[in-house]
Each structure stands twice: as C-alpha cells, then as structure tokens.
Amino acid sequence: MELVAIVVVAALVQYTIFGALVGRARMQYKVDAPAITGHPVFERYYRVHQNTLESLVMFIPGILLFATYVRADVAAAIGVVFIIGRFIYLRAYVSDPKSRSLGFMLTILPSAILALGGCIGALMSIIQGL
C-alpha cells in the first residue's frame, strides 16, 4: 500500500502544479481573478486543471479499491500511467486542444481499470466469504 500512497500523493502534487500553472498563465495573459475566460491559452490551462480535478474523483477511489481488493503493486503501476497521461494531456491540450486524445486515453483507461477492477475484486471478496 505504500506505493499506492506515494502515487496518490504524486497525483495530488501534480494537480497542485497544474493549479500553479493556471496562476502563472493568469498573470502572463492578464486574466484578472475571478475571471475564467480571456486569453485562449489561459483558458486551456484552466480547463486542464479543472479536468484533472474531475479525473481525480474517479482515480483516487479506484486506485484505493484496486489496491485493497486486487493488488497494490499493480494499482500503483496503473496509477503511474494515469499521472503520465495527465502530463501528456496538459502538453497536448495547451498546444492544440484537438490533440489531447492520447493524454485523455491514458487518463480514462487507467481510472476505469482501477475502478472496475476494484469493484470486481470487492464482489469476489463477498462471494468468497459466503
């Protein structure tokens, strides 16, 4: 479980870094708070940050469930793919939002595998306990 904890913290640090990038873009492109629209590049950073938050809602419970009911080391490895996917998503989305597909897939697939695998593992645990 230690590896899973490290991956979860890394994902949260990544989210915080993305937030700092939004702040930097806000200053660079002169988009005063509380505005969330203005320069297109600022808006892209903002959307990556918000999308990452939305992704964490599925990722964090999924990785914890998978680690608990399946295998923690595999959960951590899948979690690393998620984190790499988010960096790819950031780079692609900021340069050209239409090119975000790879980063999106490397985010949604690991999250789905973790959540579904964790749910199946929990069901199997119930069945074995009967």
Accessible surface in RSA format (square Angstrom, percent):
REM  Atomic radii and reference values for relative SASA: ProtOr
REM  Chains: A
REM  Algorithm: Lee & Richards
REM  Probe-radius: 1.40
REM  Slices: 20
REM RES _ NUM      All-atoms   Total-Side   Main-Chain    Non-polar    All polar
REM                ABS   REL    ABS   REL    ABS   REL    ABS   REL    ABS   REL
RES MET A   1   110.13  57.0  86.74  57.4  23.39  55.7  86.19  73.3  23.94  31.7
RES GLU A   2   135.62  77.9 131.51  99.5   4.12   9.8  66.49 128.6  69.13  56.4
RES LEU A   3   103.35  57.6 102.49  73.3   0.87   2.2 102.49  72.0   0.87   2.3
RES VAL A   4     0.42   0.3   0.42   0.4   0.00   0.0   0.42   0.4   0.00   0.0
RES ALA A   5    54.76  50.3  48.11  74.3   6.64  15.1  54.40  76.6   0.36   1.0
RES ILE A   6   110.10  62.7 106.08  79.0   4.02   9.7 109.08  78.5   1.02   2.8
RES VAL A   7    10.60   7.0  10.21   9.2   0.39   0.9  10.60   9.2   0.00   0.0
RES VAL A   8    19.40  12.8  19.40  17.6   0.00   0.0  19.40  16.9   0.00   0.0
RES VAL A   9    86.59  57.0  86.59  78.4   0.00   0.0  86.59  75.2   0.00   0.0
RES ALA A  10    40.21  37.0  31.16  48.1   9.05  20.6  36.87  51.9   3.34   8.8
RES ALA A  11     0.38   0.4   0.12   0.2   0.26   0.6   0.12   0.2   0.26   0.7
RES LEU A  12    76.18  42.4  75.06  53.7   1.12   2.8  75.51  53.0   0.67   1.8
RES VAL A  13    76.60  50.4  75.20  68.1   1.40   3.4  76.60  66.6   0.00   0.0
RES GLN A  14     3.99   2.2   2.67   1.9   1.33   3.2   3.31   7.1   0.68   0.5
RES TYR A  15    47.30  22.1  47.30  26.9   0.00   0.0  33.99  25.5  13.31  16.4
RES THR A  16    93.25  66.3  86.41  87.6   6.85  16.3  68.65  92.2  24.61  37.2
RES ILE A  17    80.01  45.5  78.55  58.5   1.45   3.5  80.01  57.6   0.00   0.0
RES PHE A  18     2.26   1.1   1.12   0.7   1.14   3.0   1.12   0.7   1.14   3.3
RES GLY A  19    21.50  26.5   0.00   N/A  21.50  26.5  12.32  33.8   9.18  20.6
RES ALA A  20    67.72  62.3  49.13  75.8  18.59  42.3  61.06  86.0   6.66  17.6
RES LEU A  21    34.27  19.1  33.62  24.0   0.65   1.6  33.65  23.6   0.62   1.7
RES VAL A  22    13.67   9.0  13.67  12.4   0.00   0.0  13.67  11.9   0.00   0.0
RES GLY A  23    30.55  37.7   0.00   N/A  30.55  37.7  28.72  78.8   1.83   4.1
RES ARG A  24   129.64  54.4 127.12  64.8   2.52   6.0  54.55  74.6  75.08  45.5
RES ALA A  25     1.65   1.5   1.17   1.8   0.48   1.1   1.63   2.3   0.02   0.0
RES ARG A  26    47.79  20.1  46.44  23.7   1.34   3.2  23.51  32.1  24.27  14.7
RES MET A  27   144.77  75.0 127.85  84.6  16.92  40.3  94.29  80.2  50.49  66.9
RES GLN A  28   110.41  61.7  83.92  61.3  26.49  63.1  36.85  78.4  73.56  55.8
RES TYR A  29    60.19  28.1  42.64  24.3  17.56  45.7  26.20  19.7  34.00  41.9
RES LYS A  30   169.43  82.7 144.68  88.8  24.75  58.9 106.95  96.3  62.48  66.6
RES VAL A  31     8.14   5.4   4.08   3.7   4.06   9.8   7.56   6.6   0.59   1.6
RES ASP A  32   116.30  81.5 107.36 106.9   8.94  21.1  33.93  79.9  82.37  82.2
RES ALA A  33    73.92  68.0  49.39  76.2  24.53  55.8  49.39  69.6  24.53  65.0
RES PRO A  34   129.84  94.6 113.02 103.0  16.82  61.1 117.87  97.3  11.98  74.4
RES ALA A  35    43.01  39.5  31.04  47.9  11.97  27.2  42.79  60.3   0.22   0.6
RES ILE A  36    86.45  49.2  80.66  60.1   5.78  13.9  80.66  58.1   5.78  15.7
RES THR A  37    93.30  66.4  86.87  88.1   6.44  15.3  55.60  74.7  37.71  57.0
RES GLY A  38    49.13  60.6   0.00   N/A  49.13  60.6  30.23  82.9  18.90  42.3
RES HIS A  39    71.48  39.1  63.77  44.3   7.72  19.7  43.38  44.7  28.11  32.7
RES PRO A  40    76.56  55.8  75.00  68.4   1.55   5.7  75.84  62.6   0.72   4.5
RES VAL A  41    32.00  21.1  32.00  29.0   0.00   0.0  32.00  27.8   0.00   0.0
RES PHE A  42     0.00   0.0   0.00   0.0   0.00   0.0   0.00   0.0   0.00   0.0
RES GLU A  43    57.20  32.8  56.74  42.9   0.46   1.1  14.70  28.4  42.50  34.7
RES ARG A  44    62.73  26.3  62.00  31.6   0.73   1.7   7.73  10.6  55.00  33.3
RES TYR A  45    36.32  17.0  34.91  19.9   1.41   3.7   8.63   6.5  27.69  34.1
RES TYR A  46    47.27  22.1  47.27  26.9   0.00   0.0  23.84  17.9  23.43  28.9
RES ARG A  47    93.36  39.2  93.17  47.5   0.20   0.5  41.88  57.2  51.49  31.2
RES VAL A  48     0.46   0.3   0.28   0.3   0.18   0.4   0.40   0.3   0.06   0.2
RES HIS A  49    26.41  14.4  26.41  18.4   0.00   0.0  20.99  21.6   5.43   6.3
RES GLN A  50    45.24  25.3  45.19  33.0   0.05   0.1   3.77   8.0  41.47  31.5
RES ASN A  51    29.15  20.1  29.15  28.2   0.00   0.0   1.12   2.7  28.03  27.1
RES THR A  52     0.38   0.3   0.38   0.4   0.00   0.0   0.38   0.5   0.00   0.0
RES LEU A  53    76.98  42.9  76.98  55.1   0.00   0.0  76.98  54.1   0.00   0.0
RES GLU A  54    97.19  55.8  82.21  62.2  14.98  35.7  47.75  92.4  49.44  40.4
RES SER A  55    18.79  15.9  10.02  13.4   8.77  20.2   9.90  21.1   8.90  12.5
RES LEU A  56    10.78   6.0   9.16   6.6   1.61   4.1   9.28   6.5   1.50   4.0
RES VAL A  57   109.94  72.3  97.34  88.1  12.61  30.4 105.09  91.3   4.85  13.2
RES MET A  58    75.11  38.9  68.42  45.3   6.69  15.9  54.18  46.1  20.94  27.7
RES PHE A  59     0.00   0.0   0.00   0.0   0.00   0.0   0.00   0.0   0.00   0.0
RES ILE A  60    39.19  22.3  39.19  29.2   0.00   0.0  39.19  28.2   0.00   0.0
RES PRO A  61    66.08  48.2  60.64  55.3   5.44  19.8  65.93  54.4   0.15   0.9
RES GLY A  62     0.89   1.1   0.00   N/A   0.89   1.1   0.37   1.0   0.52   1.2
RES ILE A  63     0.00   0.0   0.00   0.0   0.00   0.0   0.00   0.0   0.00   0.0
RES LEU A  64    73.11  40.7  72.59  51.9   0.52   1.3  72.94  51.2   0.17   0.5
RES LEU A  65    73.38  40.9  73.03  52.2   0.35   0.9  73.38  51.5   0.00   0.0
RES PHE A  66    14.96   7.5  14.96   9.3   0.00   0.0  14.96   9.1   0.00   0.0
RES ALA A  67    10.21   9.4   0.00   0.0  10.21  23.2   0.00   0.0  10.21  27.0
RES THR A  68    86.34  61.4  55.07  55.8  31.26  74.5  45.36  60.9  40.97  61.9
RES TYR A  69    94.79  44.3  69.12  39.3  25.68  66.8  28.70  21.6  66.10  81.5
RES VAL A  70    68.62  45.2  40.81  36.9  27.81  67.0  44.39  38.6  24.23  65.7
RES ARG A  71   134.24  56.4 128.96  65.7   5.28  12.6  50.24  68.7  84.00  50.9
RES ALA A  72    24.50  22.5  19.01  29.3   5.49  12.5  19.01  26.8   5.49  14.5
RES ASP A  73    67.78  47.5  58.31  58.0   9.47  22.4  32.52  76.5  35.26  35.2
RES VAL A  74    53.32  35.1  51.30  46.4   2.03   4.9  53.32  46.3   0.00   0.0
RES ALA A  75     0.00   0.0   0.00   0.0   0.00   0.0   0.00   0.0   0.00   0.0
RES ALA A  76     6.10   5.6   5.97   9.2   0.13   0.3   6.10   8.6   0.00   0.0
RES ALA A  77    59.46  54.7  49.36  76.2  10.10  23.0  56.50  79.6   2.96   7.8
RES ILE A  78    30.40  17.3  29.70  22.1   0.70   1.7  30.40  21.9   0.00   0.0
RES GLY A  79     0.00   0.0   0.00   N/A   0.00   0.0   0.00   0.0   0.00   0.0
RES VAL A  80    68.50  45.1  68.49  62.0   0.01   0.0  68.50  59.5   0.00   0.0
RES VAL A  81    60.15  39.6  59.72  54.1   0.44   1.0  60.15  52.3   0.00   0.0
RES PHE A  82     0.21   0.1   0.21   0.1   0.00   0.0   0.21   0.1   0.00   0.0
RES ILE A  83    22.06  12.6  22.06  16.4   0.00   0.0  22.06  15.9   0.00   0.0
RES ILE A  84    89.10  50.7  88.49  65.9   0.61   1.5  89.10  64.2   0.00   0.0
RES GLY A  85     0.00   0.0   0.00   N/A   0.00   0.0   0.00   0.0   0.00   0.0
RES ARG A  86     0.41   0.2   0.41   0.2   0.00   0.0   0.00   0.0   0.41   0.2
RES PHE A  87    85.17  42.6  85.17  52.8   0.00   0.0  85.17  51.6   0.00   0.0
RES ILE A  88    54.18  30.8  52.25  38.9   1.93   4.6  53.65  38.6   0.53   1.4
RES TYR A  89     9.68   4.5   9.68   5.5   0.00   0.0   0.13   0.1   9.54  11.8
RES LEU A  90    18.78  10.5  18.78  13.4   0.00   0.0  18.78  13.2   0.00   0.0
RES ARG A  91   186.25  78.2 175.42  89.4  10.83  25.8  59.05  80.7 127.20  77.1
RES ALA A  92    16.97  15.6  11.24  17.3   5.73  13.0  16.64  23.4   0.34   0.9
RES TYR A  93    32.56  15.2  32.56  18.5   0.00   0.0   4.13   3.1  28.43  35.0
RES VAL A  94    24.52  16.1  22.02  19.9   2.50   6.0  22.02  19.1   2.50   6.8
RES SER A  95    84.03  71.0  54.09  72.2  29.94  69.0  49.99 106.5  34.04  47.7
RES ASP A  96    66.55  46.6  65.40  65.1   1.15   2.7  21.93  51.6  44.61  44.5
RES PRO A  97    33.38  24.3  33.38  30.4   0.00   0.0  33.38  27.6   0.00   0.0
RES LYS A  98   182.29  88.9 157.65  96.7  24.64  58.7 104.71  94.3  77.58  82.6
RES SER A  99    55.11  46.6  34.97  46.7  20.14  46.4  41.65  88.7  13.47  18.9
RES ARG A 100    96.80  40.6  96.80  49.3   0.00   0.0   6.37   8.7  90.43  54.8
RES SER A 101    72.14  61.0  68.91  92.0   3.23   7.4  40.60  86.5  31.54  44.2
RES LEU A 102   107.82  60.0 101.25  72.4   6.58  16.5 104.92  73.7   2.90   7.8
RES GLY A 103     0.19   0.2   0.00   N/A   0.19   0.2   0.00   0.0   0.19   0.4
RES PHE A 104    87.95  44.0  87.95  54.5   0.00   0.0  87.95  53.3   0.00   0.0
RES MET A 105    82.04  42.5  82.04  54.3   0.00   0.0  66.94  56.9  15.10  20.0
RES LEU A 106    48.26  26.9  48.26  34.5   0.00   0.0  48.26  33.9   0.00   0.0
RES THR A 107     4.67   3.3   4.67   4.7   0.00   0.0   4.67   6.3   0.00   0.0
RES ILE A 108    62.80  35.7  62.80  46.8   0.00   0.0  62.80  45.2   0.00   0.0
RES LEU A 109    88.89  49.5  88.89  63.6   0.00   0.0  88.89  62.4   0.00   0.0
RES PRO A 110     5.93   4.3   5.56   5.1   0.37   1.3   5.93   4.9   0.00   0.0
RES SER A 111     2.25   1.9   2.25   3.0   0.00   0.0   1.88   4.0   0.37   0.5
RES ALA A 112    36.70  33.7  35.35  54.6   1.35   3.1  36.22  51.0   0.48   1.3
RES ILE A 113    90.32  51.4  84.90  63.2   5.42  13.1  89.59  64.5   0.73   2.0
RES LEU A 114     0.00   0.0   0.00   0.0   0.00   0.0   0.00   0.0   0.00   0.0
RES ALA A 115    27.99  25.7  24.99  38.6   3.00   6.8  25.34  35.7   2.65   7.0
RES LEU A 116   115.81  64.5 112.14  80.2   3.67   9.2 115.35  81.0   0.46   1.2
RES GLY A 117    16.02  19.8   0.00   N/A  16.02  19.8  14.46  39.7   1.57   3.5
RES GLY A 118     0.00   0.0   0.00   N/A   0.00   0.0   0.00   0.0   0.00   0.0
RES CYS A 119    63.03  47.7  59.57  66.4   3.46   8.1  15.28  38.7  47.75  51.5
RES ILE A 120    88.36  50.3  88.35  65.8   0.02   0.0  88.36  63.6   0.00   0.0
RES GLY A 121     9.34  11.5   0.00   N/A   9.34  11.5   6.89  18.9   2.45   5.5
RES ALA A 122    24.91  22.9  24.09  37.2   0.81   1.9  24.22  34.1   0.68   1.8
RES LEU A 123    95.31  53.1  95.24  68.1   0.07   0.2  95.24  66.9   0.07   0.2
RES MET A 124    92.25  47.8  92.25  61.1   0.00   0.0  71.35  60.7  20.89  27.7
RES SER A 125    54.36  45.9  43.57  58.1  10.80  24.9  12.95  27.6  41.42  58.0
RES ILE A 126   108.74  61.9  99.76  74.3   8.98  21.6 106.92  77.0   1.82   4.9
RES ILE A 127   105.77  60.2  98.58  73.4   7.19  17.3  98.58  71.0   7.19  19.5
RES GLN A 128   143.77  80.4 109.42  80.0  34.34  81.8  43.55  92.7 100.21  76.0
RES GLY A 129    67.99  83.8   0.00   N/A  67.99  83.8  34.94  95.9  33.05  74.0
RES LEU A 130   175.15  97.5 112.30  80.3  62.85 158.0 139.22  97.8  35.93  96.7
END  Absolute sums over single chains surface
CHAIN  1 A     7419.0       6532.1        887.0       5323.4       2095.7
END  Absolute sums over all chains
TOTAL          7419.0       6532.1        887.0       5323.4       2095.7
